[in-house]
Amino acid sequence: MASGKVCVLAAVCALVILTTLISSTDSASCCLRYTRRPLPCKRLLGYSIQTINTSCDINAIIFHLQGRFVCADPSMQWTQRAMKCLDEMERRKNQIIEEQIHGNSTSA
């Protein structure tokens, strides 16, 4: 019974985080320049991709940190490494949730 509650709680938390990130990136303005400093993966919460369009003049990766956004050059090696790190963290999180869901469905 407790593991079912943990699974539901994890799913709700993931949904809240995803909703928050999506809504917060909608209000972010376009990047006009890139940061010069590499950011450590452990400080990053997520990222979104900005492409050149009528309102944005440069391609950029917008890293989400607590309370702010940082624009990075997508061609820089550190930017690509940070994106891979975040993708791997997301993959692991989803794998854990998936294992909890399948583990709970077989025991019920």
SULGIWO-V161798 format. One record per helix or strand. SS is the DSSP state (H for helix, E for strand). FROM is the first residue (numbers start at 1). LEN is the number of residues. Records with the same first field share a line. If there is no record, write none. Layout:
# SULGIWO-V161798
SS = FROM-LEN / FROM-LEN
This chain:
# SULGIWO-V161798
H = 2-25 / 41-3 / 77-31
E = 46-5 / 60-6 / 68-5
